[in-house]
Amino acid sequence: MKLAIMGAMPEEIAPILERVGDYKVTKRAGNSYYECSFGGHELVIAYSKIGKVFSALTAATMIESFGAQKMLFSGVAGAISKDLSVGDLIIATRLCQHDLDITAFGHPHGFVPEGAQFIDTDDSLKDVALQVAKEMDIVLKEGVIATGDQFVADPVRKRFIEETFNADALEMEGASVAVVCDALDIPVFILRAISDAADMDASFDFDAFLDSSAKVSADFIMKMVEKIA
């Protein structure tokens, strides 16, 4: 099976590339794609660059040009829920775009006609993740992840996202990847390690915890690869 593993930043896929060892690099659409074999699967690995446009482009390329049959996203996120702390792992049950706003036309936040306010993730991949978490004896949390082209470090904005979408965490790529996968009928899984609290100290916390949080998330993803049938 051909699996796509994606992050947004170099730091988010560096531990994965280190784990797989040898790989082939292909340049396409202004990005680099790393192909290798691992855990009985063929992998294509890439970081998209930050934001919804780049992540959608990268996800579509991995599926259409490299033949990916499942999508796994590994990265970091800011916490909204008070139950999440730095270093915690959360998997998305569903995702939304918190900065998508055509409410002037009577639609709810995050919705466009012929689209959906929320995109669900794949249940079978979530089951694999829960099995891995049990074997690793770690707590794996589940919840709604909100995506937007904003690095949120404002308590007012954070509260709006929590109240509007009942979101537990936020980041800048997951929902756009999920929209692409949903449109192309590709199972998608989004894993995030909490790197900050999406508050006024987020910029400081993010720099301090990015590398360690990314490694935690990447290690979990690679154990999932070994479990996927």
Summary of the structure (lengths in Angstrom):
residues: 229
radius of gyration: 16.4
end to end distance: 8.6
largest distance: 52.0
contacts: 820
relative contact order: 0.23
helix: 38%
strand: 29%
